[in-house]
């Protein structure tokens, strides 16, 4: 005989804030006191219908549940147990939220049906009703900062403080990709001017490799978590935050690393709302790289019709964006890649000419093709130093964007005088010094994506726990386009 458990409550918060937590199928280890650790199997999103979450309870039991339906309009989700060490058979549960107009509160209805082994009906019915549902109501209230109600008799004890857990990739020593290790840490509540974000996608950039190697220890002291950008949903906001609400989809980038995690509090000034047409993984793949491309083309290169642009790593995450956008602006784009396969991709994204080289010899070919480059976007570093100068046209501008082959040694100004050349070493965050600048550049980026000036990227996705593998892939020079970690 099927058992049925029904419980309801009212949460003194707007429905959007409650739903922002409950719609995340992998959030329960952050707010429910009986859940220890949880993960989504198969690298799927935690709001993807059909995804399976595998979690352990504090008492050692293990459960796998599948998300069957998710309706953002009706604020309703349904899930079932796939297998478990707890003998709940044919378990199906439904969570439904309704707005309570009196006081802008939320009515939460939670019900399930299941079968049990003979003789365990009352025990398991009470466990679900009291230990899962009623305790969950109280846990979520505390999670949302509303204070802890007294738990019903027999419920698992709730800790005096319920920190939000965050899965993160951390390094305790500098070195190769293998130093990135996954672990749990507390995600502090947002401070004044901050928002706390449940991150779904995290951008991987070559700058993260520099930090992991210890090239800038002052920027990432140990133990440290790399990452400069991510996208997800606002969980809650601190004092003084205007314009962002729980449930808003946002992306952010900032000058302080720490994005390789599932939950993070960041300044609201780093954040931009995401258009409905831009998915989280696309935002994480594009934001930092796209705004870097905007800076390079608009502010430094002044790229327009007739500009001769030399672009290294033309099939990389930044390279593909710069190539396609520059071509749309009327530039002649010459790219360098390390393989014929990458050269094909670079041509498809706007490079009129591609030089395939693994030994950083390209200057003679650049001079033959176009008479020298007006603008060079250089992510190679010292190994290409002499070739870059030789490839410059008179009055050309050399932009040093990275140092994949090692730090660029100081340039003698007298060298630049020989070609009346200019040199810059930009940091994109200096061009994002105000929320207004961030918004204007981001709007240009989304517009370029919408009108085809840049293409929707082909993304390589890794789980957050596989950050080391993503770094190894990036450094192998085998990747094409952006890499993203899915939290």
N, C-alpha and C positions, 0 to 999 in steps of 0.2 A: 504493500500500500504506500502511495506517495505521501510524503510529509510536505506541509506547506508552512513557510515562515513569512510573516509580513510585519514590518516595522516602519514607522514614519516619525518624522521630527520636523521642527522648524529651526533653520539656521539664521541667525541675525546678520545676514550679509546678502548683498545683491546676487541674483542668480548667476550672473556672468562670472563672479569671483568663485563661487562654489563649483560651477561647471568647469572652469579652467583647471581645477584640480582633478575632478572626477573623470573627465573625458580622457585624461592621460592614463592609459591602461597599465602603465608601469610606475605610477606615482605612489602606490599604496605603501611601499616600504619607507616612504618619507613622512607618512602621517599616521599610519595604523600601528598601534603598539604591539600587535601580535605578529607582525611581519618582520622578518629579519632582513633578507636580501632578495632582490628580484631582478630579472633581466628579460628582455624580449628576444626570443629565439630567431635565428635566421636573418639578422641584420634588418628586420622590418621596422617601420615606424610604430611607435606605441599608440597611435590613433588609427592604424591601418586595420580595417575589418579583416578578420581572419588571422591576425597575428596571435602568437601564443606567448604568454608570460609564464616563466618558470620561477618559482619562489620557494623559500623555506620559511617556516614559522619559528618563532622563538623556542617552541618546545621540540624542534627538530623535525617535525613533519614536513614533507615536500609535496607541492601541488603544481600542476600545470593547468592553466585555464586559457580558453580561446575566446577572443572578442567576436561575437556573432553579428551585432548591429551597433551602429553609432549614429545618432541623429542629432545634429547640432541645432536644428530648428525646434525639435521637440524636447531637447535636453534629456535624451534617453539613451541608454546603452543596455545591451544584453550580452551575457557571457555564460560559458559552461565549463565544467571541469572535464578535462581530457583524461587525466589520470592523477592519482593522489595516494599517499599513504594513509590519509584519513578516509574511512569507509563511507564517503558520501557518494551514492550511486545515482547516475543520470541527473546530476545537479545542474540546474539552469537558474540563473538569477537575472533580475532586471532592476536597474537603477533609473528612477524618473525624478526630475526636478520640475517644480512649478513655481512661478513667482507669487509671492504674497504681497499684494499692493499696499497693505497696511504696514508702513515702516520699511518698505523696499526689502523684504526678507525672502527667504527661500524655503519652500516645502519640499522635503526630501522623502521619497517613498522607495523602500528597498524590500524586495520580496524574492523568494526562491521556492522551488519545489525539488524534491530529491527522494530517493529510496534509501533505506538503511538495512543492515543485517538484522535479523530477528532479535528482539531484546534490547536493541540500542536506540530505539526510536526516540525516547525522551532525552537521553543523554546527548545525542547529536542535534536534536531540535533545539535544546537549550544552548548548546555550544554555538550554533549559528545565530540564534536570536540574541543571546546576551554577549557572548565573547566576540562575535564578529560584527553584528549590526549595531547593537546599542553601544558597545565600546567604540565602534567606528564613528558613530555620531559625536561622541564626546571627544574622541581623538581629533576629528577634523575641526571641531570648534576651537580646540587649543591650537591646532596647527595654523588656523586663520587668525590667531591672536585674540580670541574672544573670551579666554579664560576657561578653566577646566570645570565642567560640571561634575557633580558626584557620579561616579560610575554605578551602574546597577549592581545589586548583590550578585556575587559570583563571577563578575567580569574580571578579566586579567587586569592586574594593577597597572595604572598609567603612570609613567615617570613624571616626576615633578616638573621637568622641562622636556619638551619634545622637539629636539633640534631636527632640522631637515637634512637628511643625508644626501650627499652628492658623490657620485662615482667620478673619479678623476684619474688622469694619467699624470704621474708625478715622477720626477727624477731626483734621486738622492746623491748622485754623483754625475759629473759631466762625462760625456763619451758618445759611443755609437748608439744606434736606434734601440739596442737591447736595454739601455738604462731606463727607458720609459716603462713604468710598471703601473698597473691599475690597482687602485685602492679606494676605500671610502673615507670621506671626511665630512665634517659638519659644514653646511652651507648657511652662513649667518644671515639673519634677517636683514632686510635693506635698511641702511642708515638714512640720514637726512639727504634728500636729493637723489636717492638710489631706487632702483627697481630690482626685484628678484625674478629671475627668468628660469623657466624650465626649458633647457636647451634641447633642441632636436637635431641640429646640424651644426658642425664646427668646421671652419675653414682651416686647411693645412697650407702653410706658406713656407717658402724656403727660409724665410727669416726665423721660423721656429727651429730649423736645423742649426742655425748659428747659435741660438740660445742654448739648445741642447748640448752643443759641443763646448760651451763655456767661453765663447768668444766675447761675450758681454756679461760677465758675472755680476756686475752691478745692477743690471736690468733684471736678471733672473737668479737671485741668490738661492742656495740650497736649503732645504728641499724646495723644489719649484715645479710649477705647472705651466707649460708653454701655452701658446695660442693667443691670437689677437682679435678674433672675430667669431661670431656665432649667430644663430637665429633660433627663435623659439617663441614661447608664450609667456607673458607677464603673469607671475603668480600673485605678487603683492607689491605694494609701493611704500616707500618711506615718506616721512614728513617733507612738505615743500615740493612734492612732485606734481606738476600740472601737465595735462595733455596726454598722460598714459594711464590706463586702467587695467586691472586684472582681466585677463582674457585677451588682451591685445596681442596680435602677432607682431613681433619686432625682429630686427636684426641690429647688431651693434659692431663697432670696432673701436678699439681704444689703445692708448700707448702703454698700458700696463698688461703684461701677459697674465694668463690664468684661465683661458677659455676652454682648455681640454677637460671639461667636466660636464656633468648632467644638470646641475643647478648652480647658478652664480648670481651674486648681487653686483651690479655695476652702476655707475652714474647714469642717470636718465639722459644726460646731455650726450652720451655716446650713442643713443638709440634712435632708430627711425622706424616708423610703422611700415609694414610690408603691404604692398598692393595685393589684392586677392589673386591676381594672375601670377604672382611670384612665389613659388614654393620655398619652403625653408631651406632645402638643400641647394637650390639655385642661388638663394640669397647668400648663404654661407660660402658658396663657390665664387660668387661675383663681387661681393661688397668691397673688400679691401683691394682686390686686384682691379676691379672696375674703377674705383676712385683713384687708384694709382694711375691707371691708363688715362683718366680724365686730366689729372695733374700733368702727366708727361706731354700729352698732346696739346692741351689748352694753355697751360701756364709756362712750361719750360720749352717745349719744342715749337710752339706757335705753328702747328702743322696745318697746312692748307694745300690748295692746288699747286702742284709742282714741287712740293717739298720732297727731297730725297732722304728717305729714312732707312737707316741700317738698324735692324732689330735682331739681337742675339736671343737664343732660346725661343725661337719664333713659334714653336709648337707647345710651349709651356702655358701655364695658366694665365699669366700676364701677357705673354707674347701673342696668343691668339686674339685676345681682346684688342691689344694695340694694333695688330695687323689689320683686322677687319674694320676697326673704327677709323684708322688712318687712311685706308683705301677709300672708305666712304667720303672722307674729307678731301680726297683728290690727290693724296700723296702717292709717290712711287715707293713701294715698300720692298726692301731687300732683306730677306731673313737668313739666318744661319741656323742649321740644325745638325744633329749628330748622326742622323740616319736617313735613308731614302723614304722610309715609312713616315717619319716625322715631316720630311719635306713635302710629301703629298698632302698631309693635313694642313701644313702652313700655307700651301698654295690655295687650298680650298677656302681658307679664311682670309685671303686678301693679299698674300705676298705675290707680287708679280715675278720676282726672282728669288730663288733659294740656293744658297751655297751649303753643300753638305761637307762638313769638316769635323774631325775629332781632334785635330792638332792645332786648332785656332789660327789657321792661315786663311785669310779671306781678303786682305787689303787689295791685292792686285786685281782680283776679280771685281771688287766693288768699284775700283777706279775704271776698269774696262767697261763695266755695265753702265755707269752713270756719271763718271768723272769725279766721284767722291761724294760722301754723305754730308748733307746739311745738318742732320741730327743723328746721333748714335744713342741707342738705348742699350746699355751694357750691364748685363748681370753676371758676366764672366769673372771680372776681377783681374788680378795681376798677370795671369798667363797670357792674356790678350792685350796687354798694355801697348806694346809697340805696334801691333797690327791695327789697333783702334786708331792710334794717332795717324798712321799711314793711310787709313781709309777716310779720314776727315777731309772734307772740302775746305777751301779757304773760307774763313769766317764761320766754320762749322761749330756746332755745340755738342759736346760729349757729356752725356748724362750717365753717371755711375750709379746704377740701381742696386747692385748686389756684388757678391764676391764668391761665387761658387768655386772658383779655382784658388782662392786665397785672397787676403786683404790687399787692396791696391796700394802700392807704395806711394809716398807723397810725390806729387807732380811739381817739377820745376817750372815756375811761371815763364821762364825764358823759352821753354819748349813750346808752350802755347803761343808765344809771340810769333814763332816761325810761320804759323798759319793764321794769325790773328784770331785764334780759336778761343772758345769759352768752355768752362768745365763746371759741372755742378754735381753735388751729392745730396739729393733731396731726401727728406723724410716726410711721408705723406701726411702725418698727423700735424705738421706745421701748417698745412694747407686746409686743415679742418679745425681751426682754432675757435670756432663758434658754432652753435647749433644751426645758425642760418647758413653758414658755409656748408656744413654737412648736409643739410636738407637740399640746398641748391645742386650740389654735386650728385647727390643720390637721385634727385629727380631727373637730371640729365642721363644718368646711367639707366634708369628704368625706361626712359623715353627711347634711348638707343637700343635697348633690348626689344622694345615694342615695335620700332620701325625697321628693325633688321640691320641697323648699323653694327650691332654685335649679335652673335648667335647665342641661343641657349646652349650652355656648355654640355659636353659629354663628360659626365662626372664619374670618377672612380670613388666608390663608397667603401668605407671600412667602419667597423664598430669602434667605439671608444676604447674598448679593451685591446684593440689591434692597432693602437697608435704607433707602436714600434714598427709594425709591418708597413704602415703607410709611410713612415719616414724612410725605411729601407727602399721602398718603391720609388719615392721621390728622388733619393740620392742615386739610384741606379741609372738614371737618365733614360729609363724605359717608359715612363709615364707620358701620356699625351693629355693635356688639359688639366683641370683642377682636381684635387683630392679633397674629400670631405669625410669627417668622422661623424657617424650617426649615434647620438646619445640615447 
